[in-house]
Amino acid sequence: MIDPSLMSDMLSPFWVSIKLASVTTLCLLVFATPLAYWLAKPSRTQVMSRFKVLLMGIIAMPLVLPPTVIGFYLLLLLSPSMGIGKWLNEHNISSLIFTFEGLVIGSIIYSLPFYIQPVYAQFLRIPRNVMDVAHLLEPSYFRRFIRVVLPQARVGIVLGSLISFAHTIGEFGVVLMIGGSISGETKVVSIAIYEQVEALNYEAAHIMSGILIIIGVVMVVLIASVSRMGQRSS
């Protein structure tokens, strides 16, 4: 039998991870969806086209850089002695280091390419004639985006959301660098497993890893199902 206090210690990191993944995915839905649409729109000038290519490269950096590198520079950027952290300190605003809010910022940056890419690809698949007709019938850019563009890209948006959520659940390096391991606040499940292994508490590590594997299988099945739906509808 597992000690009840140990069970509580195991459940808390799962709650933090799920909360972090939910908030991160919601933020990406709100802010990254319009960004992906803007990136997918044809550019009017060569300069703007090159700028978009450069921006796509910057967004994709988490795909090639180790998470600890991104976490390290975010730690410096948010620290009270430089960058955003210095500005917050000068204006008597609480530091984001070792807080849940800091974890959200790091997770958004690290998960951004995993959301942007499927949504961007779906926006590119919208037929040009559909957008031309929508432009004629609906002069408002915002209403056109809500009523025409988003429904056309729903498969990519759902797919990007699922991938981002699953990716955030398994984050380790970035969240460890900027969040540390504060129980109930910044200790996510990946860090909790690492600490259990360090303490040679393999039983707890097995249980937590097993739950993560189950969550992972469910997410993979959902992602595959949505992807297949997208292929059928295209």
C-alpha positions, -999 to +999 in steps of 0.1 A: +000+000+000+011+035-008+012+060+021-017+085+018+006+115+022+028+101-006-004+097-028-012+134-021+024+143-031+019+124-064-015+139-072-004+175-067+021+175-096-005+161-120-029+189-111-002+215-117+007+199-150-029+197-162-035+233-151-004+244-169-012+226-201-048+239-200-038+276-195-010+273-221-033+258-247-059+285-240-034+312-244-021+297-277-057+295-290-063+332-283-030+347-294-012+322-317-042+315-340-044+350-354-006+349-357-007+317-377-033+332-400-012+363-406+018+341-414-003+321-438-017+351-457+001+360-489+026+389-484+022+420-505+059+428-505+092+408-508+104+424-475+073+412-456+076+378-471+112+375-459+103+388-425+076+361-422+101+334-431+125+348-404+097+349-378+088+313-387+124+303-381+125+320-347+092+304-337+106+270-347+137+273-325+123+252-297+122+223-321+160+223-325+173+238-292+175+218-259+148+229-235+175+238-209+189+264-233+155+281-237+149+278-200+183+293-192+177+324-214+142+328-201+156+326-165+180+355-174+153+375-192+128+372-163+154+376-135+152+408-114+186+420-126+180+422-164+154+423-192+117+420-183+124+410-148+144+442-142+115+463-155+090+444-133+113+450-103+117+487-110+079+490-111+074+470-079+058+441-097+064+406-084+090+385-101+079+358-125+107+335-116+096+304-097+059+312-101+031+295-120+028+325-142+065+322-152+058+285-161+030+296-184+053+321-202+079+294-207+054+268-218+038+292-243+072+299-259+083+263-259+049+249-272+044+277-298+058+258-328+038+227-319+006+248-322+016+271-350+026+245-375-006+225-379-028+256-377-006+274-402-008+244-426-046+243-423-049+280-431-028+275-462-053+248-473-083+272-474-092+277-510-086+311-524-120+314-540-136+308-505-117+338-491-125+359-522-163+353-517-160+359-480-143+392-487-171+403-509-199+392-486-184+402-453-164+435-453-155+433-416-121+416-412-129+404-377-163+389-385-148+373-416-121+358-395-146+344-370-173+332-394-153+320-423-116+315-415-119+297-381-145+271-392-124+263-423-093+258-401-110+239-372-092+206-378-058+223-376-068+243-345-080+212-327-049+193-338-026+221-327-044+223-293-041+186-286-004+185-296+003+216-274-016+202-245+002+168-247+036+185-252+031+207-222+022+178-199+056+162-206+077+194-203+108+191-181+138+213-189+121+246-194+098+244-164+127+232-142+149+261-151+123+289-146+100+273-121+121+250-099+102+225-078+078+243-055+051+218-044+016+228-055+029+258-074+056+248-100+063+212-094+050+194-125+047+157-129+079+153-149+099+170-122+081+149-095+091+117-113+127+128-115+128+135-078+112+102-070+139+084-090+166+104-073+152+093-039+152+057-052+114+056-047+108+035-077+073+025-068+060+061-069+080+067-100+064+037-117+029+048-108+033+083-120+051+072-152+023+047-158-003+074-155+016+096-179+019+067-204-019+062-203-025+100-208+001+099-237-017+070-254-051+087-251-036+119-266-019+101-294-052+083-303-070+116-303-044+133-324-044+105-349-082+105-351-084+143-357-056+140-383-075+113-401-107+134-400-087+163-416-074+140-444-109+128-452-124+163-453-096+177-476 
